[in-house]
């Protein structure tokens, strides 16, 4: 009587050939391309149609051979893969376009010369690169300590208090403020003391600081939240005071994530245009001093090259694309450095 | 509460018996421990003797760990938690207003249930952490001596002496727990509190920890919370049994006495039921 259950055979089913999905996708894609050529219809629509067609085909085929469970699985696989591919299209397209059009002027002069007294072809963006690095560096220098210390207060000291709840709320609100508002705030603040029309690198840095602080606070707070309480208790049980526990145990444990958060914040502001347009102004020559005179930066540079080209406009457009490429490379470089730093110093292997 | 009368008598008798020629390290009187308004542990009176291992047994949730954490003022780290009553360490009231909790924790170290080495530090730095973080300046040679002595004290030296610079997270669970013990004894506390130190370990590592307790009590006073009856009977000199009347009621110390007596001939019926496995 008990043996009956064991003698039942497991259900058997066939399998579609391994190349079946690829054949379906390939055929559907080929059909879409041919149709697009023949009718001149919208490519995007045809891609969607091809995916639906491929899904329907593989479902019917697989259901006939393998049964409904595997058929559903194959459709789900196709859906996940194709949405991923669609999401990659704009990213790849953007990168390819920027690299192709930016490489025209991606030469030595672009990184060694400014636009001082340059009309038409030639010149470079060294003044904008310097401005971007100085302004962003200054903003990071101001935002990171404030952001990290705020997060330490919120998590380690203020948890549950009304002040902390209020600060958390306003940090969340600040995350969403439009960047131009930060720019106008910084401009208005400095205009109070230095008079209207003030254009300085430090004003731009102040605007970017306003944008960076909430991102740093949020990232640090999340990282401090996942540092296990047992580590804090272990330090307290050794007779280590609270502040030293935070500085020597909690923050180092969270370092990897904090660095990632800081890099995200930098990447967010390094390409800002609007707040810098109103705070640092436009200039064609190099200025290293954020406390005196206007400062150019890469995104404002690209904007102005495109908005007010000379005749002929091509050299101006080429410089704008090269500036965009430079910005992307700076951001990539920052990510690379952040990975290295967190690999080297921030062992993030938090247990349990 | 009529049910508690015998245990109080037992406590007093036991205390009177112990006072002959024995030195108390920690004395607890009328201790009540709260989480917010919830009374978690009620009316504990206890003497913990110097250079002895004292085991605290009892079912889960009866307040053993809470009580243990009150002995080095770790209890109050939980938001809303507070203690009422008197706990003296060498005659000083550790809950007096002018006493800094940090200074208590330097004298009363603690080993936790789950091993918790600092993940960002090497094995060496883990052991040295207490000294490095507390002392302004310390000579490298002195630090080396302390690290070796502590690791030897925790029976871990031979296993890690060639990998002191590696991360402590790479060790096995039992090794990590001994690393935590080494870290705790490196600051040379007077008392070592152990909160179920072997509950996450296999039997062999557990035995290593128990042997270690036997050795450590030459130099330290040890209070160990355990769910393991054999562990309490093997490793301790004195045993205290905690219990609760019902869920939601406060825990209290039912009976305390020499381990042999508690496990063979306890005065209280609840203790006998618990140690013989008929309950809990």
Interface residues (C-beta under 8 A of the other chain):
Chain A: X159 X160 X228 X230 X231 X233 X234 X235 X236 X237 X238 X239 X240 X241 X244 X245 X248 X249 X252 X253 X255 X346 X347 X349 X350 X351 X352
Chain B: X72 X74 X77 X79 X102 X103 X104 X105 X106 X107 X109 X110 X112 X114 X116 X117 X118 X119 X120 X129 X130 X133 X134 X167 X169 X180 X183 X184 X187
